Amino acid sequence: MATADDFRALFAYNRAVLDDYRRGLARLPWRTVTRNVETGHLSMKNTYLHILRVYDAWVNYILPGRLAELAESRKRYDPDRLRSLAEVRAYDRSVWAGVTERLSTLTDRDLRRPVKAPWMPGTYTVKDALLQVTLEQAHHVGELIAVYWQMDREPPSMMWIPHLRRARRRPRRRPRGRRSR
């Protein structure tokens, strides 16, 4: 069974992958990123934003019971209104600030708590919602990967183990006042 710590590790990976894809999009011309490529959300930008909007809705609004505020966030971060990568990045930072805060206090008991989104029928838990977000990201990153290959470009990596290794590497700090020789 997954624990709160497992979800913190999984979401650190999810974020690292999305960061790599955001940086990858930044290396492409804006016209390419916004062009209709016939994916589910039409453009690479909109697919990336859809992933963020799923995180935002579930983790920042549904899980903490802030459903009444969701419509305003949806309006403010409508993909048609975000016209530059800087605006996408600002939304990205906003979403992940809330996700990080929520996950920092997540407990194993919280994972069993029931939650409800108006667009999803049935009964499910916080754990189900966190898995939904993760699997949704994987599916849509797959769309982005396909678009990269169609452009004859190698997509950013999404492999679990290299991302774990990178997350575990922390910059070493020298103690103050000591010089390296």
Salt bridges, closest charged atoms under 4 A:
ASP5 OD1 - ARG8 NH2 2.71
ASP19 OD1 - ARG22 NH1 2.93
ASP20 OD1 - ARG23 NH2 2.57
ASP20 OD2 - HIS163 NE2 2.83
ASP20 OD2 - ARG166 NH2 3.08
GLU69 OE1 - ARG66 NH2 2.81
GLU72 OE1 - LYS75 NZ 3.84
ASP92 OD1 - ARG22 NH1 3.75
ASP92 OD1 - ARG89 NH1 2.91
GLU136 OE2 - HIS50 NE2 2.72
GLU136 OE2 - HIS140 NE2 3.26
GLU143 OE1 - HIS140 ND1 2.50
